[in-house]
């Protein structure tokens, strides 16, 4: 029952909307998209959908497109109807055209979950058709299942309530009835040791593709990361002006909490963004005296200053003093003496007016291989 259940934990959250994993991916510039919408037009070899967020897209059907109903039975392009609902995955070509790769025909608009919870299963009552969950927030919740509840794993080993066991971790999407009871729309469960690891990344947004449901980030450590968003992705900003992917902009700074995405065999392992906190650097409060913010790679470290090669190609010499604040994810950088050439740094500095810069805050990423901690210093 274990093995691939860690992937299933993610897939079932979106399972209530019948979102499915794409058949392929491109690692350099991810062009996958996935979503759900109402069919508004059907052509000879394409169809158009309007998403719940109001976006309209036309998707081409070709010989690589597969169709199925919500139960997984084979279907066809001819079964699509204007006014009906469909979900699935597509791929964007070099010209920006969307090509359907997998289409799931839905029986009307799927219900929107009122409750999402994750935690440990404490009881399973197959006779009553219920199970109980102790959530990460400390709540004890009981969910009922019915014929519409989707309980499944990507390898097919979990298909019903009887496959769930106390001690498993689970992710549940549910609707609340008028009497306060909860009916599960979708359930993903697995053993704790199979739970996927969360990743936390901080950096600058380098690309946003709202149609594909993806964005890219250049992290503090210097890595280029790709994320896709789903219905459970939550967006936050200080000014409450970022409510979705379409509000993100290239150049914004962001913190992203993510999980390994549900990918088909051989995919590039993109990350599913669970929480995104973003904003423009100039809007960030709490840094009095900061005139310049820049990101780059440390190229030299002196007795009271260091040199930074910025992404724009500049070489800046930045001095530090006793008031400079140093931060790093692992806590190993607490002063100028801990900096190493090759480290990636985000610097907030004060313009001294004489051409010099004084660092107010320095955030440092990991040292490159062969350098930094444990390596011999120059």
C-alpha positions as CSV (number, residue, x, y, z in Angstrom):
1,X,0.0,0.0,0.0
2,X,3.0,2.3,0.4
3,X,5.6,3.2,-2.2
4,X,3.8,5.7,-4.3
5,X,1.3,6.9,-1.8
6,X,3.4,10.1,-1.1
7,X,2.4,11.3,-4.6
8,X,-1.2,10.4,-4.0
9,X,-1.3,12.7,-1.0
10,X,-1.0,15.6,-3.4
11,X,-3.1,14.3,-6.2
12,X,-6.2,13.7,-4.2
13,X,-6.5,17.3,-3.0
14,X,-7.1,18.3,-6.5
15,X,-8.9,15.0,-7.1
16,X,-12.2,16.6,-6.1
17,X,-12.0,18.7,-9.3
18,X,-10.8,15.7,-11.3
19,X,-7.6,17.4,-12.1
20,X,-5.1,15.0,-13.5
21,X,-1.3,14.8,-14.0
22,X,0.0,15.6,-17.5
23,X,1.6,13.0,-19.6
24,X,4.8,14.8,-20.2
25,X,6.8,17.9,-19.2
26,X,9.6,20.1,-20.4
27,X,12.3,20.7,-17.9
28,X,13.8,24.0,-19.2
29,X,10.6,26.0,-19.7
30,X,7.6,24.2,-18.2
31,X,4.7,24.6,-20.6
32,X,2.2,22.3,-18.9
33,X,-1.1,23.5,-17.8
34,X,-3.9,21.9,-16.0
35,X,-7.3,23.1,-14.9
36,X,-11.0,22.8,-14.9
37,X,-13.7,24.8,-16.8
38,X,-17.0,24.9,-18.5
39,X,-17.1,24.2,-22.3
40,X,-18.2,27.3,-24.2
41,X,-17.6,26.2,-27.8
42,X,-16.6,23.1,-29.8
43,X,-14.9,23.3,-33.1
44,X,-13.8,20.6,-35.6
45,X,-10.5,20.0,-33.8
46,X,-10.6,22.2,-30.7
47,X,-12.8,23.4,-27.9
48,X,-13.0,26.4,-25.6
49,X,-13.5,26.6,-21.9
50,X,-14.1,29.3,-19.3
51,X,-12.4,28.7,-16.0
52,X,-13.9,29.5,-12.6
53,X,-11.6,32.5,-12.4
54,X,-13.1,33.9,-15.7
55,X,-10.3,33.0,-18.0
56,X,-11.2,31.8,-21.5
57,X,-8.9,29.3,-23.4
58,X,-9.1,27.4,-26.7
59,X,-7.5,24.0,-26.6
60,X,-6.5,21.9,-29.7
61,X,-7.3,18.2,-29.8
62,X,-4.8,16.0,-31.7
63,X,-3.8,12.3,-31.9
64,X,-2.1,12.5,-28.5
65,X,-5.3,13.6,-26.7
66,X,-7.1,11.1,-24.5
67,X,-10.6,11.3,-23.2
68,X,-12.2,9.6,-20.2
69,X,-15.2,10.1,-17.9
70,X,-14.9,10.7,-14.2
71,X,-14.8,7.0,-13.5
72,X,-11.8,6.6,-15.8
73,X,-13.8,4.9,-18.6
74,X,-12.7,5.8,-22.1
75,X,-14.6,8.6,-23.8
76,X,-14.2,10.7,-26.9
77,X,-14.1,14.2,-28.3
78,X,-17.7,13.7,-29.6
79,X,-18.9,13.3,-26.0
80,X,-18.0,16.9,-25.2
81,X,-21.0,19.2,-24.9
82,X,-21.3,23.0,-24.7
83,X,-22.3,23.9,-21.2
84,X,-20.6,20.7,-19.8
85,X,-17.6,20.7,-17.5
86,X,-14.2,19.2,-18.3
87,X,-10.9,19.0,-16.5
88,X,-7.4,17.8,-17.5
89,X,-4.0,18.7,-18.7
90,X,-2.6,20.4,-21.7
91,X,0.7,21.4,-23.2
92,X,1.7,24.8,-24.7
93,X,3.6,24.8,-28.0
94,X,6.2,27.3,-29.1
95,X,3.5,29.5,-30.6
96,X,1.5,29.6,-27.4
97,X,-1.2,27.2,-28.6
98,X,-2.6,24.8,-26.0
99,X,-2.9,21.1,-27.0
100,X,-5.0,18.9,-24.8
101,X,-3.2,15.8,-23.5
102,X,-5.8,14.3,-21.2
103,X,-9.4,15.4,-20.9
104,X,-11.8,14.2,-18.1
105,X,-15.5,14.8,-18.8
106,X,-17.3,15.7,-15.7
107,X,-21.0,15.3,-14.7
108,X,-21.8,18.9,-14.1
109,X,-19.8,21.4,-12.1
110,X,-17.8,19.8,-9.3
111,X,-18.6,21.0,-5.8
112,X,-16.2,23.5,-4.3
113,X,-14.8,22.1,-1.0
114,X,-15.7,24.1,2.2
115,X,-13.2,22.3,4.3
116,X,-9.6,21.2,3.7
117,X,-7.8,19.3,6.4
118,X,-4.6,17.4,6.8
119,X,-3.6,15.2,9.7
120,X,-3.6,11.7,11.1
121,X,-6.5,9.2,10.7
122,X,-7.6,8.1,14.2
123,X,-10.6,5.9,13.3
124,X,-12.2,4.1,10.4
125,X,-15.8,2.8,10.6
126,X,-16.6,1.1,7.3
127,X,-20.0,0.1,8.6
128,X,-21.0,3.7,9.3
129,X,-19.1,4.9,6.2
130,X,-17.1,7.4,8.2
131,X,-13.5,8.1,9.4
132,X,-12.0,10.5,11.9
133,X,-9.0,12.7,11.5
134,X,-6.9,14.6,14.0
135,X,-5.8,17.7,12.0
136,X,-2.5,19.5,12.2
137,X,-4.4,22.4,13.8
138,X,-5.5,20.1,16.6
139,X,-9.1,19.6,15.5
140,X,-10.8,16.2,15.7
141,X,-13.0,15.9,12.6
142,X,-15.3,13.1,11.4
143,X,-16.0,12.8,7.7
144,X,-18.7,10.7,6.0
145,X,-18.1,9.2,2.6
146,X,-20.5,8.4,-0.2
147,X,-20.6,7.1,-3.7
148,X,-19.2,10.4,-5.0
149,X,-16.2,10.4,-2.6
150,X,-12.9,9.9,-4.5
151,X,-10.4,7.7,-2.6
152,X,-7.6,6.6,-4.8
153,X,-3.8,6.5,-5.3
154,X,-1.9,6.8,-8.4
155,X,-0.9,3.2,-8.4
156,X,-4.5,2.1,-7.7
157,X,-3.9,0.5,-4.4
158,X,-6.2,2.8,-2.5
159,X,-9.7,2.8,-3.9
160,X,-12.1,2.9,-0.9
161,X,-12.7,3.6,2.7
162,X,-11.6,0.0,3.7
163,X,-8.1,0.8,2.5
164,X,-7.7,3.6,5.0
165,X,-6.1,2.7,8.4
166,X,-5.7,4.5,11.7
167,X,-2.2,6.0,11.9
168,X,-2.1,7.0,8.3
169,X,-1.7,10.7,7.4
170,X,-4.4,12.0,5.1
171,X,-5.4,15.1,3.1
172,X,-9.2,15.6,2.9
173,X,-11.4,18.0,0.9
174,X,-15.0,18.1,2.1
175,X,-18.3,20.0,2.0
176,X,-20.2,20.9,5.1
177,X,-23.9,20.0,5.3
178,X,-26.6,22.2,6.8
179,X,-26.5,20.1,10.0
180,X,-22.8,20.7,10.3
181,X,-21.7,17.2,9.2
182,X,-18.8,16.8,6.7
183,X,-18.9,14.8,3.5
184,X,-15.6,14.0,2.0
185,X,-15.2,14.8,-1.7
186,X,-11.7,13.5,-1.9
187,X,-9.3,11.7,0.3
188,X,-5.6,10.9,0.0
189,X,-3.9,8.8,2.7
190,X,-0.6,7.2,3.4
191,X,1.8,6.2,6.0
192,X,3.7,9.0,7.8
193,X,7.1,7.8,6.4
194,X,5.7,8.2,2.9
195,X,4.7,11.8,3.4
196,X,6.4,14.1,0.9
197,X,8.9,16.7,2.2
198,X,7.9,20.3,2.1
199,X,10.4,22.7,0.5
200,X,10.7,26.4,1.4
201,X,12.2,28.8,-1.1
202,X,12.9,32.5,-1.1
203,X,13.9,34.5,-4.1
204,X,12.9,36.6,-7.1
205,X,10.1,35.8,-9.5
206,X,11.5,35.4,-12.9
207,X,8.5,34.2,-14.9
208,X,4.7,34.0,-14.7
209,X,2.5,32.0,-17.0
210,X,-1.1,32.4,-15.7
211,X,-2.6,30.3,-18.6
212,X,-0.3,27.4,-17.8
213,X,-0.7,27.8,-14.1
214,X,3.1,28.1,-13.4
215,X,5.7,30.5,-12.3
216,X,9.5,30.4,-11.9
217,X,11.7,31.7,-9.1
218,X,15.4,32.4,-8.8
219,X,16.1,31.3,-5.2
220,X,18.5,32.8,-2.7
221,X,20.7,29.8,-3.2
222,X,21.0,30.6,-6.9
223,X,18.7,27.8,-8.1
224,X,16.1,28.2,-10.8
225,X,12.8,26.6,-9.6
226,X,9.5,26.0,-11.3
227,X,6.2,25.8,-9.5
228,X,2.6,25.0,-10.6
229,X,-0.4,26.2,-8.6
230,X,-3.6,24.3,-7.8
231,X,-6.9,25.0,-6.1
232,X,-5.2,24.7,-2.7
233,X,-2.5,27.2,-3.4
234,X,-2.9,30.2,-1.1
235,X,-1.5,33.6,-1.9
236,X,-0.6,36.3,0.6
237,X,0.9,39.9,0.5
238,X,1.2,42.7,3.0
239,X,-1.2,44.9,1.1
240,X,-3.7,42.1,0.4
241,X,-3.3,42.9,-3.3
242,X,-2.1,39.5,-4.4
243,X,-4.9,36.9,-4.5
244,X,-3.8,34.6,-7.3
245,X,-1.2,33.7,-9.9
246,X,-2.3,36.5,-12.2
247,X,-1.3,39.1,-9.6
248,X,2.4,37.9,-9.5
249,X,4.9,39.9,-11.5
250,X,8.4,39.4,-12.6
251,X,10.8,41.0,-10.2
252,X,8.7,40.5,-7.1
253,X,10.3,38.8,-4.1
254,X,8.5,35.7,-2.9
255,X,8.5,33.0,-0.2
256,X,7.1,29.7,-1.5
257,X,6.1,26.7,0.5
258,X,5.8,23.7,-1.8
259,X,5.4,20.0,-2.1
260,X,6.7,17.6,-4.8
261,X,4.1,17.7,-7.6
262,X,2.1,14.8,-8.9
263,X,4.0,14.0,-12.1
264,X,3.9,11.2,-14.6
265,X,6.9,8.9,-14.9
266,X,9.8,10.7,-16.3
267,X,8.6,14.2,-15.6
268,X,10.9,16.9,-14.3
269,X,9.7,16.9,-10.7
270,X,8.2,20.4,-10.6
271,X,6.9,21.6,-7.3
272,X,3.3,22.3,-6.3
273,X,3.1,25.7,-4.5
274,X,1.0,25.4,-1.4
275,X,1.6,28.9,-0.1
276,X,3.0,32.0,-1.8
277,X,3.8,35.2,0.0
278,X,5.0,37.9,-2.4
279,X,5.5,41.6,-2.9
280,X,7.6,44.3,-4.4
281,X,10.9,44.9,-2.6
282,X,10.2,48.7,-2.4
283,X,7.0,48.0,-0.5
284,X,8.6,46.0,2.2
285,X,8.6,47.9,5.5
286,X,10.9,47.5,8.5
287,X,14.2,48.3,6.8
288,X,14.9,52.0,7.7
289,X,17.9,53.4,6.0
290,X,17.8,51.0,3.1
291,X,18.3,52.9,-0.1
292,X,19.4,50.0,-2.4
293,X,18.4,46.3,-2.5
294,X,20.3,44.0,-4.8
295,X,21.0,40.3,-5.3
296,X,24.2,38.8,-6.5
297,X,27.2,36.5,-5.9
298,X,30.0,37.3,-3.5
299,X,33.3,37.6,-5.4
300,X,35.6,38.9,-2.7
301,X,35.7,39.4,1.1
302,X,37.9,42.0,2.8
303,X,38.5,43.1,6.4
304,X,35.5,45.4,6.5
305,X,33.8,45.0,3.1
306,X,32.9,42.5,0.4
307,X,32.4,42.7,-3.3
308,X,29.1,41.5,-4.9
309,X,28.6,40.7,-8.6
310,X,25.0,41.6,-9.2
311,X,22.6,39.9,-11.7
312,X,22.7,43.1,-13.8
313,X,26.5,42.7,-14.2
314,X,27.6,45.4,-11.8
315,X,30.4,44.9,-9.3
316,X,29.6,46.6,-6.0
317,X,31.9,47.0,-3.0
318,X,29.8,47.1,0.2
319,X,31.1,47.9,3.6
320,X,29.8,46.5,6.9
321,X,29.8,47.7,10.5
322,X,28.6,46.6,13.9
323,X,25.0,47.5,13.0
324,X,24.9,45.2,9.9
325,X,22.5,42.3,10.3
326,X,23.5,39.0,8.8
327,X,21.0,36.2,8.2
328,X,21.2,32.7,6.6
329,X,18.9,29.8,6.4
330,X,21.2,27.4,8.4
331,X,22.3,30.1,10.8
332,X,26.0,29.7,10.0
333,X,26.5,33.2,8.6
334,X,26.6,35.7,11.5
335,X,29.2,38.1,10.4
336,X,31.6,39.2,7.6
337,X,34.1,36.5,8.5
338,X,31.6,33.8,7.5
339,X,31.1,35.1,4.0
340,X,32.8,33.1,1.2
341,X,33.3,33.8,-2.5
342,X,30.6,32.2,-4.5
343,X,27.8,32.7,-1.9
344,X,24.6,34.2,-3.2
345,X,23.4,37.2,-1.1
346,X,20.5,39.5,-0.9
347,X,21.7,42.9,0.3
348,X,19.9,45.9,1.6
349,X,22.3,48.8,1.8
350,X,22.5,52.5,2.6
351,X,23.9,55.0,0.1
352,X,26.5,56.9,2.0
353,X,26.5,59.7,-0.5
354,X,30.1,59.5,-1.4
355,X,29.8,56.6,-3.7
356,X,30.1,54.1,-0.9
357,X,27.5,51.6,0.3
358,X,26.9,50.4,3.9
359,X,25.1,47.0,4.3
360,X,22.1,47.2,6.6
361,X,20.9,43.7,6.1
362,X,22.6,40.7,4.3
363,X,20.7,37.4,3.6
364,X,23.0,34.7,2.5
365,X,22.4,31.4,0.7
366,X,24.5,28.2,0.6
367,X,28.1,28.2,-0.4
368,X,28.9,26.4,-3.7
369,X,30.4,23.0,-3.7
370,X,34.1,23.0,-2.6
371,X,33.8,26.4,-1.0
372,X,32.4,27.8,2.2
373,X,32.1,25.8,5.4
374,X,34.5,23.0,5.7
375,X,36.6,24.3,2.9
376,X,40.0,25.9,3.3
377,X,39.9,29.7,3.3
378,X,42.0,31.9,1.2
